[in-house]
Amino acid sequence: MKYSAYARATAIAGAIGTLAGLLLWAAQAADERTPRLIIAAIFALPLLPALIGLLRHRVYTAAWAAMLAVCYLGYALAEHLAAGGSPGLWLTLIASSLLFAGSALYCRLRAREGTAHKPT
């Protein structure tokens, strides 16, 4: 198995974990649960095309998923510093870190393996 497959699997696990972490964090709020869940669901929508692209082995999607992961990581870190940590927030921090590392490594390793772009 090539190393890029491990990186892709890490990115997929990070995307799924970030989705779950965002929804779990929003569900843990004691008051006004419904508006917060709607906002978290809308905030999680860009992860769905990233997840689909990673499942289809798209290098381009992995590249922009790495940039998207930085946004989620920054948001979760700012929320952690402002309001304290909850299990959903910790899951979002860890999973978005995995998404970033896996996506960035997948692009790099796939290019090194020489399978990133084959002329048709």
Backbone torsions as a table, in degrees:
resi	resn	phi	psi	omega
1	MET	NA	136.1	-178.5
2	LYS	-77.8	155.6	-179.1
3	TYR	-64.9	-30.2	179.9
4	SER	-64.5	-28.4	178.1
5	ALA	-67.7	-37.1	176.5
6	TYR	-67.0	-40.3	178.7
7	ALA	-65.5	-39.9	178.4
8	ARG	-65.1	-40.7	177.6
9	ALA	-63.3	-38.0	176.6
10	THR	-64.6	-42.1	179.0
11	ALA	-65.2	-40.0	178.6
12	ILE	-65.0	-44.4	177.6
13	ALA	-62.4	-38.1	177.7
14	GLY	-66.0	-39.1	179.1
15	ALA	-66.5	-44.1	179.0
16	ILE	-66.0	-41.1	178.4
17	GLY	-65.8	-36.7	178.0
18	THR	-67.2	-41.9	175.3
19	LEU	-58.8	-48.9	-179.3
20	ALA	-65.0	-40.2	-179.6
21	GLY	-64.1	-41.7	178.5
22	LEU	-62.9	-44.9	-179.0
23	LEU	-70.3	-36.7	177.2
24	LEU	-66.8	-41.6	178.9
25	TRP	-62.4	-42.6	179.8
26	ALA	-69.2	-33.5	-178.9
27	ALA	-74.1	-21.3	-178.3
28	GLN	-80.5	-7.8	179.5
29	ALA	-68.4	134.5	-175.1
30	ALA	-74.9	-38.5	-176.5
31	ASP	-115.7	152.7	178.2
32	GLU	52.9	55.2	-175.5
33	ARG	-66.6	-42.0	-173.7
34	THR	-64.1	-50.0	179.4
35	PRO	-63.1	-35.6	-179.8
36	ARG	-68.7	-37.1	176.7
37	LEU	-66.7	-38.1	178.3
38	ILE	-65.0	-43.5	178.5
39	ILE	-63.7	-42.3	178.9
40	ALA	-65.3	-38.2	178.3
41	ALA	-65.7	-41.1	177.4
42	ILE	-66.9	-38.4	178.8
43	PHE	-66.7	-27.8	-179.0
44	ALA	-86.5	-11.3	-177.3
45	LEU	-57.0	-40.4	179.1
46	PRO	-62.9	-17.6	178.6
47	LEU	-74.1	-24.0	-178.3
48	LEU	-65.2	-48.6	175.2
49	PRO	-63.4	-33.6	177.4
50	ALA	-64.3	-43.4	179.1
51	LEU	-64.5	-42.2	178.6
52	ILE	-63.9	-42.6	178.2
53	GLY	-64.7	-38.3	177.1
54	LEU	-66.5	-37.7	177.7
55	LEU	-66.9	-26.0	178.8
56	ARG	-93.8	8.9	177.1
57	HIS	65.0	34.6	-179.7
58	ARG	-86.4	119.1	-179.2
59	VAL	-70.6	-39.0	-179.5
60	TYR	-62.2	-41.4	179.1
61	THR	-65.6	-38.8	178.1
62	ALA	-63.7	-35.0	-179.9
63	ALA	-65.8	-45.9	179.7
64	TRP	-78.4	-20.7	174.8
65	ALA	-67.2	-31.7	176.5
66	ALA	-65.1	-40.5	177.7
67	MET	-69.6	-35.9	177.3
68	LEU	-66.1	-36.8	179.6
69	ALA	-62.8	-33.1	178.3
70	VAL	-64.1	-37.5	177.6
71	CYS	-64.1	-45.4	179.2
72	TYR	-65.7	-38.6	178.7
73	LEU	-64.9	-44.0	178.0
74	GLY	-64.6	-41.3	178.6
75	TYR	-63.8	-45.8	-178.9
76	ALA	-66.2	-37.9	179.0
77	LEU	-67.6	-42.0	177.9
78	ALA	-64.4	-41.1	178.8
79	GLU	-66.6	-36.8	177.5
80	HIS	-64.8	-43.7	-180.0
81	LEU	-69.4	-33.2	-177.4
82	ALA	-81.2	-41.7	-171.0
83	ALA	-118.4	-4.9	-177.1
84	GLY	92.1	166.2	-174.5
85	GLY	-92.7	141.2	171.7
86	SER	-124.9	164.3	-179.7
87	PRO	-58.3	-38.4	178.2
88	GLY	-65.8	-36.7	179.3
89	LEU	-70.3	-40.1	176.3
90	TRP	-63.3	-41.2	177.5
91	LEU	-62.1	-40.5	178.5
92	THR	-65.2	-42.2	178.4
93	LEU	-61.6	-48.4	-177.4
94	ILE	-68.3	-44.5	-177.6
95	ALA	-68.3	-38.6	178.1
96	SER	-68.9	-29.4	173.3
97	SER	-66.3	-41.3	176.3
98	LEU	-64.8	-39.9	178.3
99	LEU	-62.2	-43.8	179.4
100	PHE	-63.9	-51.0	-177.2
101	ALA	-63.2	-45.1	-179.0
102	GLY	-65.0	-41.6	-179.4
103	SER	-67.9	-44.3	-179.9
104	ALA	-65.3	-42.2	179.3
105	LEU	-69.5	-35.4	179.3
106	TYR	-60.8	-45.5	178.6
107	CYS	-61.2	-46.1	-176.7
108	ARG	-67.8	-45.8	-178.2
109	LEU	-69.0	-36.8	179.0
110	ARG	-65.2	-37.0	177.3
111	ALA	-68.2	-38.5	178.4
112	ARG	-67.3	-33.7	-179.9
113	GLU	-75.2	-11.2	176.3
114	GLY	80.7	17.2	-178.7
115	THR	-113.3	11.8	-175.8
116	ALA	-71.9	-40.5	-177.9
117	HIS	-141.5	114.5	175.6
118	LYS	-112.7	126.9	179.1
119	PRO	-65.2	143.3	179.8
120	THR	-106.5	NA	NA
